[in-house]
Amino acid sequence: MALRPSMAALIARSRRMIGDPSGTAQHFTDTEIQQNLDVYQVWTRYDRLDTQPTIQPGGKRVWTDFFSKEADWEDDTQLLDATYNILSPDSSDTQTGHWTFTVGISNGVVWVLGKTYDINMSAHDLLMDWAAQLKLGYDFQAQGIQYARSQRIKSLTDLALSYSAKAKPMVARQIRNDLVNTGFAARALADFEVK
């Protein structure tokens, strides 16, 4: 998989979160981090951004600040006006999902198309992978000095657990197969039948 330039900010933030600065001593490649983030990618298409009007002198309303309920957007996110023309914001904060227009949007309608990521769950997975690789090592003592990899493993797993606690909730749809054939209403009536 090719490395996408639009992922640079998310990859850099992931590196800061897991303590793996880029360079010759890095543990994960940028491509590995991108692949891990892609596991937690969510596509958003035509989601309307939240906004509050700014009231100018004379009572004129303009909408300049737009906010998403989601955070951690990829940098290739597009904003569209009410007629689906691409907009160019004057400032973008894709980490928090905040876009600003110096010249306000007249009707306050801005749609967003893009991808968000659960960077906390991705960081958890990367740290657990790192800890798993260290488990192949061992503690030893040489010339009266003790070398303990187990301390590093514990630090990595503790940090991983703190990120999993901050992760977005996961939702699963469940289907009860025992109600499919009879239907809930039929079972309910059968249970209350007077004899």
C-alpha positions, 0 to 999 in steps of 0.5 A: 500500500502506498503512503498517502501524503494526506496522512502525514499529520495523523502519522506524526501524531501517532508517533508522538503518542506511542513514543516512536519518533521517526528516524533511524531508530524508529520501530514502525515505518510510516506505512505500518502506522498508516495501515494500522490507522486504516483499520479504524477508518470511517468514511463520512459523506455529506455530513452537515457541519455544526455552526453558530452565526456571528452577528455583525453590526447592523444585525447581519448574520454570517457563518464563519466557524464550522465544527464536526462532531468527529475528530482526527480527519485525514488532510484530504477532507473536502468541504462543500456548500449547499449547492455542492461546490467545493469550498476552500476554508481559510484555516483547517484544524483536522485534528479537532474538526474545525474549519474557518472562513474569513468571508462567511458562508451566507446560508450557514450550510457546509457539508463534509466529505472525508475520513476520520480515524480512531487514533487512540485505538490505533495507538493501542494496537501499535503499542501492543504489537511493540510489547509482543515483539519485546516479549521474545527478549528476556531479562538478564544480569551481567557484571552486577547490572540487571537488564530488565525488558519486562519493565519496558513491556509493562510500560508499553502495555500500560500506555496501550490500555490508557489509549484503549480507554480513550478509544471511540465506542464500538457498536455492533448490530445483533440479530436474534434468530430465535424471533425471526420465524415466530415474530415477537407479536405472535409470541407475545399473543401466545404467551397471554392467551386465555384458556 
